[in-house]
């Protein structure tokens, strides 16, 4: 009998260890977001590939400059993710960047006051957001159509008020804001990261975030439950306009000039980053952390292609391909039929 117990104990112990291992891996799989994991693998692959292709890619200066270059896109992408979560889409952000940049530069030129210029620029971005929201919420025009229209309007206004000319910005505060650094990290990069942290908290730990997801998942049910959908959609569109304005301010600080054509094509990069990050075109689903990874992937891809000497025209093709890939992945996640 004692011999039998001695044989049984190791088997029992082995089964217990196997059960613990299975439980550990089960919990690990449950805690790891497949979308985030896939993005991290993609990012790691790009970094490894470009580090072998160029000896300069992994240099601290190049990595810092890469983050600086994507900070403008990133500043817009976080809030744009929440717009899409609530089943809206803002394609006018690139034009708001150009318009706000021109407005800020002209105000600074006229008054020599950077704070006043920034304040007027942020108000301009907010007004652009209000116009988009009013046409979407109150008039009932599809947000894609609305923002395609305002994309042209805002861009045209930027050319009108600047008379199509570049406006130089000779203001130390603006230049420091755009290109200044603390411990080697650009202010604009820190601002982008802080913004993403705040938006992550809002999206995952606040009533506002939960409501935006509920609206995107089922607007009709949300309305019937008594939610004021219009107020929330106004909020995200106005914030999107304001942070597009922030991006415009950072851009003129980095370039020391305001160009009415600034920001052309940024809206597509923003949408690509948001979709890559796991936000659905159909609303109700999205990841702020995934959007940040999408922004960084775009930055790594652009920076790496530049370092290895790929023509800028091919880079445009790569960005378009990435957008189509992001949309295709969204459809695969949703399991939607091709003819929907």
C-alpha positions, 0 to 999 in steps of 0.5 A, spaced: 500 500 500 505 504 501 509 503 495 502 504 491 502 511 494 509 513 492 507 511 485 501 515 485 504 521 488 509 523 483 503 522 478 498 527 482 504 532 482 505 532 475 498 533 473 497 539 478 503 542 475 500 541 468 494 544 470 497 550 473 501 551 466 495 550 462 491 555 467 497 560 466 497 560 459 490 560 458 490 567 463 496 569 458 492 568 452 486 572 455 490 578 457 494 579 451 490 583 446 491 579 439 490 586 435 496 589 440 500 583 439 500 583 432 502 590 431 507 589 436 510 583 431 509 588 425 513 594 428 518 589 431 519 586 424 520 593 421 525 595 426 529 589 425 528 590 417 530 597 417 536 596 422 539 591 417 538 596 411 541 602 414 546 603 420 543 609 422 536 607 423 537 605 430 541 611 432 538 615 438 538 622 433 534 618 428 529 615 433 528 622 436 527 625 429 522 620 427 518 621 433 518 628 432 516 627 425 510 623 427 508 627 433 503 632 429 499 626 426 499 622 433 496 629 436 490 628 431 490 620 431 488 619 438 482 624 438 480 621 431 480 614 434 474 616 439 470 620 433 470 613 429 468 609 435 462 614 436 461 612 429 463 618 425 469 620 421 473 627 420 477 627 414 478 635 415 483 634 420 489 636 415 485 642 412 484 644 419 492 644 420 493 648 415 488 653 416 490 654 424 497 654 422 496 660 418 491 664 423 496 663 428 502 665 424 498 671 422 496 673 429 503 673 431 505 677 425 500 682 427 501 682 435 508 679 436 504 675 442 505 667 441 499 666 447 494 670 443 496 667 436 495 660 440 489 662 443 486 664 436 488 658 433 485 653 438 478 657 437 479 656 430 480 649 430 474 648 435 469 652 431 471 648 425 469 642 429 463 645 431 461 646 424 463 639 422 458 637 428 452 641 426 452 639 419 453 631 422 448 632 428 443 637 426 443 637 419 443 629 418 449 629 413 453 623 413 460 625 417 464 623 411 460 627 406 461 633 411 468 633 412 470 632 405 466 638 404 469 642 409 476 639 407 475 644 401 472 649 405 478 650 410 483 649 405 480 654 401 480 659 407 487 658 409 489 660 402 484 666 402 487 669 408 494 668 407 493 670 399 497 663 398 503 666 401 508 662 406 508 666 413 514 666 416 514 665 424 520 669 428 518 667 435 522 664 440 516 661 444 513 658 438 520 655 435 521 652 442 514 649 443 515 646 436 522 644 436 525 644 444 527 638 448 527 636 455 532 631 457 533 630 449 525 628 448 522 633 444 516 637 447 511 635 442 513 628 443 511 628 450 505 632 449 503 626 444 504 621 449 501 625 455 495 626 450 494 618 449 495 616 456 489 621 458 485 618 452 486 611 454 484 613 461 477 617 458 476 611 453 477 605 458 475 608 465 470 614 464 462 614 463 464 618 457 468 613 454 463 608 455 458 612 452 462 613 446 463 606 445 455 604 446 453 610 441 458 607 436 455 600 437 448 601 437 446 609 436 438 607 436 439 603 442 443 609 445 438 614 443 432 609 446 435 609 452 435 616 453 442 618 451 443 625 448 447 622 442 448 629 439 452 632 445 457 626 445 458 627 438 459 635 438 464 633 444 468 629 440 468 633 433 470 639 437 475 636 441 478 633 434 478 640 431 482 643 437 487 638 437 488 638 429 489 646 431 494 643 436 498 639 431 498 645 426 501 649 432 506 644 433 507 644 425 509 651 424 513 651 431 517 645 427 518 649 421 518 656 423 513 657 417 506 657 416 504 654 409 496 654 407 498 647 403 500 644 410 497 638 412 495 635 405 494 628 406 495 628 413 487 626 414 489 619 410 495 618 415 490 619 421 485 614 418 490 609 417 493 609 424 486 609 427 484 603 423 491 599 424 490 600 431 484 596 431 478 601 431 472 599 427 469 603 421 463 601 423 464 604 430 463 601 437 470 598 437 477 601 438 483 601 442 487 608 444 494 604 445 493 600 438 492 607 435 499 609 438 502 603 435 499 605 428 502 612 428 509 609 430 508 604 425 507 609 420 513 613 422 518 607 422 515 605 415 516 612 412 523 614 416 526 607 414 524 608 407 527 615 406 534 612 410 534 606 404 533 611 399 526 609 396 523 615 392 518 619 395 513 617 390 513 610 392 512 612 399 505 615 397 504 608 394 506 604 401 501 609 405 495 608 400 497 600 401 497 600 408 490 604 408 487 599 404 490 593 408 488 597 415 481 597 412 481 589 409 483 587 416 477 591 419 473 587 415 476 581 417 475 582 424 468 584 423 466 578 418 462 582 414 460 580 407 464 583 401 457 586 398 455 589 404 
